[in-house]
Amino acid sequence: QGFEEDLLDAVNLSTFIDGEPVSPELQRKIIGLVESVHRKNIVHFDLHDQNVMIARNGKQAYIIDFGLGKRRADLGADGEDDKVWRVARAIDWCTLALSVCGYEACKHNKYPSSTLLIKQARQAINGITLAQLESVLYEHEGPTMLVNLVEKRGLKMFPKSVADAAKIWDIMTLVE
């Protein structure tokens, strides 16, 4: 069975887990996929549970919908430790962790099974200021999915990227 057939038989992550916590094994697969995308100098900018597809047997995972994605060069990021690049990757990690693990797990580290994705997001955002996060969101028309995420999870945030950025920054920079 080829890639196309696998993907046609896959379901999005939220359907696959059906309200259950994401297993550590599946989190490791997803983390590997995101790392692979970032190694190719691409940020997704719309990374959430609806854009991660899982084969029904749970053995394969795919990231879809790169419509808002950007190449590193398009962000004006050039150095190894460029802040814009770091912030862009952090946005991917944080929005993914929030959508997959949920607000309560991210804020309170409530569910041990969610630890891998939350830890990855917190590491990514470590050392990034709120001003840097907001700047990247504004300059690069940040992830529109933040508003959808707010509505989906019932978070009490204003439906504007700056308010969403502030909430994400606040949640992800909490001391563990």
Residue pairs with C-beta under 8 A, 6 or more apart in sequence:
1 9
6 55
6 60
6 62
7 53
7 62
7 64
9 55
9 56
10 53
10 54
10 55
10 56
10 60
10 62
11 53
11 54
11 56
12 49
12 50
12 51
12 52
12 53
12 54
13 22
13 30
13 49
13 50
13 52
13 53
13 54
13 61
13 100
14 49
14 50
14 99
16 54
16 56
16 58
17 26
21 101
21 111
21 113
21 114
22 30
22 100
22 101
22 113
22 114
22 117
23 113
24 113
24 115
24 116
26 54
26 58
26 61
27 114
27 116
27 117
28 116
29 61
30 52
30 61
30 96
30 100
30 117
31 116
31 117
31 120
33 52
33 61
33 62
33 63
34 44
34 47
34 63
34 92
34 93
34 96
34 120
37 43
37 44
37 63
37 92
38 89
38 92
41 71
41 72
41 73
42 66
42 69
42 70
42 71
42 72
43 69
43 70
43 72
43 75
43 85
43 88
43 89
43 91
43 92
44 51
44 63
44 66
44 68
44 69
44 92
45 68
45 69
45 70
45 88
45 91
45 92
45 140
45 142
45 143
46 65
46 66
46 67
46 68
46 69
46 95
46 143
46 144
46 145
47 63
47 92
47 93
47 95
47 96
47 99
47 143
47 145
48 95
48 96
48 98
48 99
48 100
48 145
48 148
48 149
49 96
49 99
49 100
50 99
51 63
51 64
51 65
52 61
52 62
52 63
52 64
52 96
52 100
53 61
53 62
53 63
53 64
54 60
54 61
54 62
55 61
68 141
68 143
68 144
70 88
70 140
72 78
72 85
75 84
75 85
75 88
75 136
75 140
76 84
77 84
77 85
77 88
83 128
83 132
84 136
86 124
86 127
86 128
87 128
87 132
87 133
87 135
87 136
88 136
88 140
89 124
90 121
90 124
90 125
90 128
90 133
90 172
91 133
91 136
91 137
91 142
91 143
91 168
92 124
93 117
93 120
93 121
93 123
93 124
93 125
94 121
94 124
94 125
94 168
94 171
94 172
95 143
95 145
95 146
95 149
95 168
96 117
96 121
97 106
97 114
97 117
97 118
97 120
97 121
97 172
98 106
98 121
98 149
98 153
98 168
98 171
99 145
99 149
99 152
99 153
100 114
100 117
101 111
101 114
101 117
101 118
102 114
102 153
103 153
103 155
103 171
104 110
104 111
105 111
105 114
105 118
106 114
106 118
106 121
106 171
106 172
107 171
107 174
109 115
109 118
109 176
121 172
122 172
122 173
122 176
125 133
125 169
125 172
125 173
126 173
128 169
130 165
130 166
130 169
133 165
133 168
133 169
134 161
134 162
134 165
134 166
136 142
137 143
137 161
137 162
137 165
138 161
138 162
142 161
142 165
143 161
146 161
146 164
146 165
146 168
147 159
147 160
147 161
147 164
149 155
149 164
150 157
150 159
150 164
151 159
155 167
157 163
157 164
157 167
158 164
